[in-house]
Amino acid sequence: MYWNKRNAPEEEKEQVAIWECQAENCLGWMRKNFALEDHPNCPLCGNTMKSGERLLHNLVNPRNHTV
């Protein structure tokens, strides 16, 4: 079935754990469940990242998903 944005079902957002860049002039961030390292550096500027949360659609990472 074809969906356009006007009649697509509304997906709920939830708090998702992320890594966010600590550099003031960098907007880099990534979802924790998609990070390849336990404490990654920013892929954009190479600076350190800190833990945080954002209101996002929840995505399942197939590499980390166990059934």
PyMOL Python script that loads the backbone (N, CA, C, O; Angstrom):
from pymol import cmd

cmd.read_pdbstr("""\
ATOM      1  N   MET A   1       0.839  -1.172   0.000  1.00  0.00           N
ATOM      2  CA  MET A   1       0.000   0.000   0.000  1.00  0.00           C
ATOM      3  C   MET A   1       0.892   1.246   0.000  1.00  0.00           C
ATOM      4  O   MET A   1       1.920   1.276   0.676  1.00  0.00           O
ATOM      5  N   TYR A   2       0.511   2.229  -0.728  1.00  0.00           N
ATOM      6  CA  TYR A   2       1.276   3.469  -0.826  1.00  0.00           C
ATOM      7  C   TYR A   2       0.859   4.443   0.273  1.00  0.00           C
ATOM      8  O   TYR A   2      -0.334   4.668   0.478  1.00  0.00           O
ATOM      9  N   TRP A   3       1.824   5.018   0.977  1.00  0.00           N
ATOM     10  CA  TRP A   3       1.554   6.004   2.019  1.00  0.00           C
ATOM     11  C   TRP A   3       2.208   7.311   1.636  1.00  0.00           C
ATOM     12  O   TRP A   3       3.368   7.331   1.223  1.00  0.00           O
ATOM     13  N   ASN A   4       1.492   8.382   1.765  1.00  0.00           N
ATOM     14  CA  ASN A   4       2.141   9.675   1.681  1.00  0.00           C
ATOM     15  C   ASN A   4       2.137  10.273   3.076  1.00  0.00           C
ATOM     16  O   ASN A   4       1.523   9.710   3.982  1.00  0.00           O
ATOM     17  N   LYS A   5       2.803  11.391   3.268  1.00  0.00           N
ATOM     18  CA  LYS A   5       2.951  11.947   4.613  1.00  0.00           C
ATOM     19  C   LYS A   5       1.633  12.354   5.255  1.00  0.00           C
ATOM     20  O   LYS A   5       1.512  12.333   6.480  1.00  0.00           O
ATOM     21  N   ARG A   6       0.660  12.719   4.460  1.00  0.00           N
ATOM     22  CA  ARG A   6      -0.611  13.168   5.031  1.00  0.00           C
ATOM     23  C   ARG A   6      -1.433  12.042   5.624  1.00  0.00           C
ATOM     24  O   ARG A   6      -2.117  12.247   6.627  1.00  0.00           O
ATOM     25  N   ASN A   7      -1.385  10.843   5.026  1.00  0.00           N
ATOM     26  CA  ASN A   7      -2.205   9.757   5.554  1.00  0.00           C
ATOM     27  C   ASN A   7      -1.371   8.614   6.147  1.00  0.00           C
ATOM     28  O   ASN A   7      -1.887   7.515   6.350  1.00  0.00           O
ATOM     29  N   ALA A   8      -0.104   8.864   6.420  1.00  0.00           N
ATOM     30  CA  ALA A   8       0.742   7.857   7.054  1.00  0.00           C
ATOM     31  C   ALA A   8       0.381   7.763   8.534  1.00  0.00           C
ATOM     32  O   ALA A   8       0.024   8.767   9.150  1.00  0.00           O
ATOM     33  N   PRO A   9       0.470   6.569   9.104  1.00  0.00           N
ATOM     34  CA  PRO A   9       0.179   6.446  10.532  1.00  0.00           C
ATOM     35  C   PRO A   9       1.212   7.218  11.355  1.00  0.00           C
ATOM     36  O   PRO A   9       2.395   7.233  11.014  1.00  0.00           O
ATOM     37  N   GLU A  10       0.768   7.853  12.429  1.00  0.00           N
ATOM     38  CA  GLU A  10       1.638   8.659  13.273  1.00  0.00           C
ATOM     39  C   GLU A  10       2.470   7.739  14.170  1.00  0.00           C
ATOM     40  O   GLU A  10       1.922   6.928  14.916  1.00  0.00           O
ATOM     41  N   GLU A  11       3.785   7.871  14.092  1.00  0.00           N
ATOM     42  CA  GLU A  11       4.664   7.076  14.940  1.00  0.00           C
ATOM     43  C   GLU A  11       4.977   7.859  16.202  1.00  0.00           C
ATOM     44  O   GLU A  11       5.234   9.062  16.151  1.00  0.00           O
ATOM     45  N   GLU A  12       4.952   7.176  17.322  1.00  0.00           N
ATOM     46  CA  GLU A  12       5.226   7.838  18.589  1.00  0.00           C
ATOM     47  C   GLU A  12       6.721   7.987  18.804  1.00  0.00           C
ATOM     48  O   GLU A  12       7.510   7.126  18.416  1.00  0.00           O
ATOM     49  N   LYS A  13       7.099   9.097  19.432  1.00  0.00           N
ATOM     50  CA  LYS A  13       8.494   9.334  19.763  1.00  0.00           C
ATOM     51  C   LYS A  13       8.724   8.976  21.219  1.00  0.00           C
ATOM     52  O   LYS A  13       7.802   9.022  22.033  1.00  0.00           O
ATOM     53  N   GLU A  14       9.966   8.616  21.546  1.00  0.00           N
ATOM     54  CA  GLU A  14      10.324   8.300  22.914  1.00  0.00           C
ATOM     55  C   GLU A  14      11.741   8.763  23.198  1.00  0.00           C
ATOM     56  O   GLU A  14      12.497   9.070  22.276  1.00  0.00           O
ATOM     57  N   GLN A  15      12.096   8.813  24.461  1.00  0.00           N
ATOM     58  CA  GLN A  15      13.445   9.225  24.848  1.00  0.00           C
ATOM     59  C   GLN A  15      14.415   8.128  24.418  1.00  0.00           C
ATOM     60  O   GLN A  15      14.242   6.965  24.783  1.00  0.00           O
ATOM     61  N   VAL A  16      15.437   8.497  23.642  1.00  0.00           N
ATOM     62  CA  VAL A  16      16.419   7.559  23.119  1.00  0.00           C
ATOM     63  C   VAL A  16      17.794   7.995  23.602  1.00  0.00           C
ATOM     64  O   VAL A  16      18.129   9.179  23.545  1.00  0.00           O
ATOM     65  N   ALA A  17      18.592   7.042  24.076  1.00  0.00           N
ATOM     66  CA  ALA A  17      19.943   7.327  24.538  1.00  0.00           C
ATOM     67  C   ALA A  17      20.837   7.647  23.337  1.00  0.00           C
ATOM     68  O   ALA A  17      20.817   6.931  22.336  1.00  0.00           O
ATOM     69  N   ILE A  18      21.617   8.719  23.443  1.00  0.00           N
ATOM     70  CA  ILE A  18      22.492   9.151  22.350  1.00  0.00           C
ATOM     71  C   ILE A  18      23.867   9.524  22.888  1.00  0.00           C
ATOM     72  O   ILE A  18      24.055   9.669  24.096  1.00  0.00           O
ATOM     73  N   TRP A  19      24.826   9.677  21.978  1.00  0.00           N
ATOM     74  CA  TRP A  19      26.111  10.321  22.222  1.00  0.00           C
ATOM     75  C   TRP A  19      26.053  11.647  21.497  1.00  0.00           C
ATOM     76  O   TRP A  19      25.648  11.696  20.336  1.00  0.00           O
ATOM     77  N   GLU A  20      26.455  12.744  22.167  1.00  0.00           N
ATOM     78  CA  GLU A  20      26.487  14.053  21.516  1.00  0.00           C
ATOM     79  C   GLU A  20      27.853  14.688  21.697  1.00  0.00           C
ATOM     80  O   GLU A  20      28.476  14.555  22.750  1.00  0.00           O
ATOM     81  N   CYS A  21      28.315  15.379  20.660  1.00  0.00           N
ATOM     82  CA  CYS A  21      29.632  15.997  20.655  1.00  0.00           C
ATOM     83  C   CYS A  21      29.695  17.106  21.706  1.00  0.00           C
ATOM     84  O   CYS A  21      28.734  17.851  21.897  1.00  0.00           O
ATOM     85  N   GLN A  22      30.840  17.203  22.383  1.00  0.00           N
ATOM     86  CA  GLN A  22      31.029  18.218  23.413  1.00  0.00           C
ATOM     87  C   GLN A  22      31.544  19.540  22.851  1.00  0.00           C
ATOM     88  O   GLN A  22      31.547  20.543  23.565  1.00  0.00           O
ATOM     89  N   ALA A  23      31.976  19.569  21.600  1.00  0.00           N
ATOM     90  CA  ALA A  23      32.459  20.811  20.996  1.00  0.00           C
ATOM     91  C   ALA A  23      31.282  21.763  20.772  1.00  0.00           C
ATOM     92  O   ALA A  23      30.239  21.354  20.263  1.00  0.00           O
ATOM     93  N   GLU A  24      31.450  23.015  21.148  1.00  0.00           N
ATOM     94  CA  GLU A  24      30.359  23.995  21.035  1.00  0.00           C
ATOM     95  C   GLU A  24      29.913  24.234  19.596  1.00  0.00           C
ATOM     96  O   GLU A  24      28.727  24.457  19.350  1.00  0.00           O
ATOM     97  N   ASN A  25      30.837  24.192  18.647  1.00  0.00           N
ATOM     98  CA  ASN A  25      30.505  24.524  17.259  1.00  0.00           C
ATOM     99  C   ASN A  25      30.182  23.286  16.408  1.00  0.00           C
ATOM    100  O   ASN A  25      30.037  23.401  15.191  1.00  0.00           O
ATOM    101  N   CYS A  26      30.069  22.113  17.030  1.00  0.00           N
ATOM    102  CA  CYS A  26      29.776  20.879  16.286  1.00  0.00           C
ATOM    103  C   CYS A  26      28.391  20.379  16.674  1.00  0.00           C
ATOM    104  O   CYS A  26      28.032  20.398  17.852  1.00  0.00           O
ATOM    105  N   LEU A  27      27.620  19.936  15.703  1.00  0.00           N
ATOM    106  CA  LEU A  27      26.272  19.425  15.943  1.00  0.00           C
ATOM    107  C   LEU A  27      26.216  17.896  15.875  1.00  0.00           C
ATOM    108  O   LEU A  27      25.131  17.324  15.760  1.00  0.00           O
ATOM    109  N   GLY A  28      27.376  17.228  15.945  1.00  0.00           N
ATOM    110  CA  GLY A  28      27.428  15.770  15.806  1.00  0.00           C
ATOM    111  C   GLY A  28      26.766  15.038  16.954  1.00  0.00           C
ATOM    112  O   GLY A  28      26.943  15.400  18.117  1.00  0.00           O
ATOM    113  N   TRP A  29      25.997  13.996  16.623  1.00  0.00           N
ATOM    114  CA  TRP A  29      25.388  13.109  17.611  1.00  0.00           C
ATOM    115  C   TRP A  29      25.083  11.793  16.929  1.00  0.00           C
ATOM    116  O   TRP A  29      25.009  11.723  15.702  1.00  0.00           O
ATOM    117  N   MET A  30      24.903  10.735  17.732  1.00  0.00           N
ATOM    118  CA  MET A  30      24.531   9.415  17.211  1.00  0.00           C
ATOM    119  C   MET A  30      23.759   8.648  18.273  1.00  0.00           C
ATOM    120  O   MET A  30      23.926   8.886  19.469  1.00  0.00           O
ATOM    121  N   ARG A  31      22.930   7.743  17.835  1.00  0.00           N
ATOM    122  CA  ARG A  31      22.201   6.884  18.755  1.00  0.00           C
ATOM    123  C   ARG A  31      23.187   5.904  19.390  1.00  0.00           C
ATOM    124  O   ARG A  31      24.078   5.389  18.715  1.00  0.00           O
ATOM    125  N   LYS A  32      23.026   5.650  20.687  1.00  0.00           N
ATOM    126  CA  LYS A  32      23.934   4.726  21.374  1.00  0.00           C
ATOM    127  C   LYS A  32      23.838   3.315  20.814  1.00  0.00           C
ATOM    128  O   LYS A  32      24.848   2.615  20.733  1.00  0.00           O
ATOM    129  N   ASN A  33      22.634   2.883  20.425  1.00  0.00           N
ATOM    130  CA  ASN A  33      22.517   1.515  19.925  1.00  0.00           C
ATOM    131  C   ASN A  33      23.068   1.349  18.501  1.00  0.00           C
ATOM    132  O   ASN A  33      23.076   0.236  17.976  1.00  0.00           O
ATOM    133  N   PHE A  34      23.529   2.436  17.871  1.00  0.00           N
ATOM    134  CA  PHE A  34      24.170   2.340  16.566  1.00  0.00           C
ATOM    135  C   PHE A  34      25.667   2.654  16.633  1.00  0.00           C
ATOM    136  O   PHE A  34      26.353   2.578  15.614  1.00  0.00           O
ATOM    137  N   ALA A  35      26.182   3.003  17.814  1.00  0.00           N
ATOM    138  CA  ALA A  35      27.604   3.318  17.976  1.00  0.00           C
ATOM    139  C   ALA A  35      28.424   2.029  17.905  1.00  0.00           C
ATOM    140  O   ALA A  35      27.993   0.984  18.393  1.00  0.00           O
ATOM    141  N   LEU A  36      29.599   2.111  17.298  1.00  0.00           N
ATOM    142  CA  LEU A  36      30.463   0.945  17.169  1.00  0.00           C
ATOM    143  C   LEU A  36      31.389   0.781  18.362  1.00  0.00           C
ATOM    144  O   LEU A  36      31.993  -0.278  18.528  1.00  0.00           O
ATOM    145  N   GLU A  37      31.514   1.805  19.196  1.00  0.00           N
ATOM    146  CA  GLU A  37      32.388   1.770  20.361  1.00  0.00           C
ATOM    147  C   GLU A  37      31.589   2.094  21.611  1.00  0.00           C
ATOM    148  O   GLU A  37      30.506   2.675  21.533  1.00  0.00           O
ATOM    149  N   ASP A  38      32.132   1.713  22.773  1.00  0.00           N
ATOM    150  CA  ASP A  38      31.451   2.001  24.032  1.00  0.00           C
ATOM    151  C   ASP A  38      31.475   3.485  24.374  1.00  0.00           C
ATOM    152  O   ASP A  38      30.530   3.995  24.976  1.00  0.00           O
ATOM    153  N   HIS A  39      32.541   4.183  23.999  1.00  0.00           N
ATOM    154  CA  HIS A  39      32.636   5.633  24.232  1.00  0.00           C
ATOM    155  C   HIS A  39      33.303   6.253  22.996  1.00  0.00           C
ATOM    156  O   HIS A  39      34.515   6.467  22.992  1.00  0.00           O
ATOM    157  N   PRO A  40      32.523   6.541  21.953  1.00  0.00           N
ATOM    158  CA  PRO A  40      33.090   6.982  20.674  1.00  0.00           C
ATOM    159  C   PRO A  40      33.516   8.448  20.671  1.00  0.00           C
ATOM    160  O   PRO A  40      33.086   9.238  21.512  1.00  0.00           O
ATOM    161  N   ASN A  41      34.367   8.794  19.713  1.00  0.00           N
ATOM    162  CA  ASN A  41      34.673  10.189  19.400  1.00  0.00           C
ATOM    163  C   ASN A  41      33.726  10.636  18.303  1.00  0.00           C
ATOM    164  O   ASN A  41      33.180   9.813  17.569  1.00  0.00           O
ATOM    165  N   CYS A  42      33.532  11.946  18.192  1.00  0.00           N
ATOM    166  CA  CYS A  42      32.631  12.497  17.192  1.00  0.00           C
ATOM    167  C   CYS A  42      33.109  12.144  15.781  1.00  0.00           C
ATOM    168  O   CYS A  42      34.274  12.377  15.457  1.00  0.00           O
ATOM    169  N   PRO A  43      32.237  11.589  14.938  1.00  0.00           N
ATOM    170  CA  PRO A  43      32.629  11.258  13.573  1.00  0.00           C
ATOM    171  C   PRO A  43      32.830  12.494  12.692  1.00  0.00           C
ATOM    172  O   PRO A  43      33.436  12.396  11.626  1.00  0.00           O
ATOM    173  N   LEU A  44      32.332  13.648  13.121  1.00  0.00           N
ATOM    174  CA  LEU A  44      32.462  14.869  12.323  1.00  0.00           C
ATOM    175  C   LEU A  44      33.734  15.640  12.639  1.00  0.00           C
ATOM    176  O   LEU A  44      34.437  16.081  11.730  1.00  0.00           O
ATOM    177  N   CYS A  45      34.037  15.808  13.941  1.00  0.00           N
ATOM    178  CA  CYS A  45      35.190  16.638  14.304  1.00  0.00           C
ATOM    179  C   CYS A  45      36.248  15.893  15.103  1.00  0.00           C
ATOM    180  O   CYS A  45      37.346  16.419  15.289  1.00  0.00           O
ATOM    181  N   GLY A  46      35.959  14.684  15.584  1.00  0.00           N
ATOM    182  CA  GLY A  46      36.927  13.892  16.327  1.00  0.00           C
ATOM    183  C   GLY A  46      36.992  14.212  17.814  1.00  0.00           C
ATOM    184  O   GLY A  46      37.786  13.606  18.534  1.00  0.00           O
ATOM    185  N   ASN A  47      36.181  15.144  18.289  1.00  0.00           N
ATOM    186  CA  ASN A  47      36.175  15.526  19.697  1.00  0.00           C
ATOM    187  C   ASN A  47      35.484  14.443  20.526  1.00  0.00           C
ATOM    188  O   ASN A  47      34.846  13.547  19.974  1.00  0.00           O
ATOM    189  N   THR A  48      35.615  14.529  21.857  1.00  0.00           N
ATOM    190  CA  THR A  48      34.957  13.563  22.729  1.00  0.00           C
ATOM    191  C   THR A  48      33.451  13.793  22.729  1.00  0.00           C
ATOM    192  O   THR A  48      32.972  14.889  22.437  1.00  0.00           O
ATOM    193  N   MET A  49      32.715  12.735  23.064  1.00  0.00           N
ATOM    194  CA  MET A  49      31.259  12.814  23.097  1.00  0.00           C
ATOM    195  C   MET A  49      30.773  12.510  24.503  1.00  0.00           C
ATOM    196  O   MET A  49      31.430  11.791  25.256  1.00  0.00           O
ATOM    197  N   LYS A  50      29.609  13.067  24.854  1.00  0.00           N
ATOM    198  CA  LYS A  50      29.015  12.812  26.161  1.00  0.00           C
ATOM    199  C   LYS A  50      27.659  12.147  25.971  1.00  0.00           C
ATOM    200  O   LYS A  50      27.031  12.257  24.918  1.00  0.00           O
ATOM    201  N   SER A  51      27.230  11.461  27.009  1.00  0.00           N
ATOM    202  CA  SER A  51      25.955  10.762  26.986  1.00  0.00           C
ATOM    203  C   SER A  51      24.807  11.754  27.110  1.00  0.00           C
ATOM    204  O   SER A  51      24.922  12.766  27.801  1.00  0.00           O
ATOM    205  N   GLY A  52      23.697  11.459  26.435  1.00  0.00           N
ATOM    206  CA  GLY A  52      22.524  12.317  26.501  1.00  0.00           C
ATOM    207  C   GLY A  52      21.290  11.573  26.039  1.00  0.00           C
ATOM    208  O   GLY A  52      21.333  10.364  25.811  1.00  0.00           O
ATOM    209  N   GLU A  53      20.190  12.295  25.901  1.00  0.00           N
ATOM    210  CA  GLU A  53      18.932  11.731  25.415  1.00  0.00           C
ATOM    211  C   GLU A  53      18.252  12.720  24.484  1.00  0.00           C
ATOM    212  O   GLU A  53      18.411  13.933  24.625  1.00  0.00           O
ATOM    213  N   ARG A  54      17.488  12.187  23.524  1.00  0.00           N
ATOM    214  CA  ARG A  54      16.678  13.010  22.619  1.00  0.00           C
ATOM    215  C   ARG A  54      15.343  12.324  22.407  1.00  0.00           C
ATOM    216  O   ARG A  54      15.222  11.105  22.531  1.00  0.00           O
ATOM    217  N   LEU A  55      14.352  13.127  22.086  1.00  0.00           N
ATOM    218  CA  LEU A  55      13.030  12.607  21.775  1.00  0.00           C
ATOM    219  C   LEU A  55      13.009  12.255  20.288  1.00  0.00           C
ATOM    220  O   LEU A  55      12.954  13.140  19.434  1.00  0.00           O
ATOM    221  N   LEU A  56      13.055  10.953  19.985  1.00  0.00           N
ATOM    222  CA  LEU A  56      13.181  10.464  18.609  1.00  0.00           C
ATOM    223  C   LEU A  56      12.277   9.265  18.387  1.00  0.00           C
ATOM    224  O   LEU A  56      11.747   8.679  19.331  1.00  0.00           O
ATOM    225  N   HIS A  57      12.112   8.913  17.123  1.00  0.00           N
ATOM    226  CA  HIS A  57      11.451   7.655  16.784  1.00  0.00           C
ATOM    227  C   HIS A  57      12.422   6.536  17.147  1.00  0.00           C
ATOM    228  O   HIS A  57      13.617   6.637  16.870  1.00  0.00           O
ATOM    229  N   ASN A  58      11.923   5.487  17.754  1.00  0.00           N
ATOM    230  CA  ASN A  58      12.785   4.384  18.149  1.00  0.00           C
ATOM    231  C   ASN A  58      13.095   3.516  16.932  1.00  0.00           C
ATOM    232  O   ASN A  58      12.186   3.090  16.219  1.00  0.00           O
ATOM    233  N   LEU A  59      14.369   3.260  16.702  1.00  0.00           N
ATOM    234  CA  LEU A  59      14.813   2.400  15.615  1.00  0.00           C
ATOM    235  C   LEU A  59      15.515   1.188  16.201  1.00  0.00           C
ATOM    236  O   LEU A  59      16.230   1.302  17.196  1.00  0.00           O
ATOM    237  N   VAL A  60      15.316   0.026  15.587  1.00  0.00           N
ATOM    238  CA  VAL A  60      15.977  -1.186  16.037  1.00  0.00           C
ATOM    239  C   VAL A  60      17.195  -1.416  15.168  1.00  0.00           C
ATOM    240  O   VAL A  60      17.102  -1.423  13.941  1.00  0.00           O
ATOM    241  N   ASN A  61      18.344  -1.605  15.813  1.00  0.00           N
ATOM    242  CA  ASN A  61      19.572  -1.896  15.096  1.00  0.00           C
ATOM    243  C   ASN A  61      19.616  -3.405  14.880  1.00  0.00           C
ATOM    244  O   ASN A  61      19.708  -4.157  15.849  1.00  0.00           O
ATOM    245  N   PRO A  62      19.552  -3.868  13.617  1.00  0.00           N
ATOM    246  CA  PRO A  62      19.512  -5.313  13.370  1.00  0.00           C
ATOM    247  C   PRO A  62      20.781  -6.037  13.830  1.00  0.00           C
ATOM    248  O   PRO A  62      20.728  -7.239  14.091  1.00  0.00           O
ATOM    249  N   ARG A  63      21.911  -5.348  13.936  1.00  0.00           N
ATOM    250  CA  ARG A  63      23.145  -5.986  14.416  1.00  0.00           C
ATOM    251  C   ARG A  63      23.077  -6.274  15.907  1.00  0.00           C
ATOM    252  O   ARG A  63      23.671  -7.251  16.364  1.00  0.00           O
ATOM    253  N   ASN A  64      22.366  -5.448  16.683  1.00  0.00           N
ATOM    254  CA  ASN A  64      22.279  -5.627  18.128  1.00  0.00           C
ATOM    255  C   ASN A  64      20.989  -6.315  18.554  1.00  0.00           C
ATOM    256  O   ASN A  64      20.825  -6.633  19.732  1.00  0.00           O
ATOM    257  N   HIS A  65      20.080  -6.548  17.631  1.00  0.00           N
ATOM    258  CA  HIS A  65      18.760  -7.096  17.959  1.00  0.00           C
ATOM    259  C   HIS A  65      18.839  -8.615  18.068  1.00  0.00           C
ATOM    260  O   HIS A  65      19.288  -9.292  17.143  1.00  0.00           O
ATOM    261  N   THR A  66      18.398  -9.138  19.207  1.00  0.00           N
ATOM    262  CA  THR A  66      18.337 -10.590  19.370  1.00  0.00           C
ATOM    263  C   THR A  66      16.881 -11.001  19.508  1.00  0.00           C
ATOM    264  O   THR A  66      16.087 -10.325  20.162  1.00  0.00           O
ATOM    265  N   VAL A  67      16.547 -12.119  18.882  1.00  0.00           N
ATOM    266  CA  VAL A  67      15.163 -12.598  18.902  1.00  0.00           C
ATOM    267  C   VAL A  67      15.029 -13.777  19.800  1.00  0.00           C
ATOM    268  O   VAL A  67      13.935 -14.321  19.946  1.00  0.00           O
TER     269      VAL A  67
END
""", "prot")
cmd.dss("prot")
cmd.show_as("cartoon", "prot")
cmd.util.cbc("prot")
cmd.orient("prot")
